[in-house]
């Protein structure tokens, strides 16, 4: 009996079988590691996607702690027209600040010329 076990352990077929099993285990381990890493990346980007518009709009605290109200009408004036004396128009915005806008017609300034 012991002689048969020694012959089996010395056989070339057993060595090849063991190498194949070890290689399969390594491939399965690498595959499982890839699945785990992919799942973690997908979870992270899912969380980023869910909060994207909340972060862009600034939420209640604003962007990076800067209150939103300071930038709501930074590139223009929105509000009630108080006075029109062309080419000047005076507007009172939502916070009660009066803004004077100069209206200028220059055909060469259209479309970035």
C-alpha positions, 0 to 999 in steps of 0.5 A: 500500500505504501509502495503504491502511494510512493509511486503515485506521488512520484508520477508526472501526472500528479505533478501536472494536476497539482500545478493546474489546480494551483494555477486555477486557484491563482486565476480565481483569486485574481478574478475575485480581486477584480470583482471586489475592486470593480464593485468598490469603484462602482459604489464610489461613483454611484455615490458621486453620481447621486450627490453630483447636482447637490454638490454643484449647486452648493446645497444649503452651505454653498460651494466650499462653504461660500454661501450661495446667495453671493453668486446667484446673480453674479453675471447680470441683474434680475429684479424690478425696473425702477428707471429707464433713461436710455442708454441707462436702466436702473434695476432693484434686485431681490436684496434691495440693491439698485444696479445701473445697466448701460445698454450699448448697441454695437453691431461688431460686438455680436457673436464674438466679433 
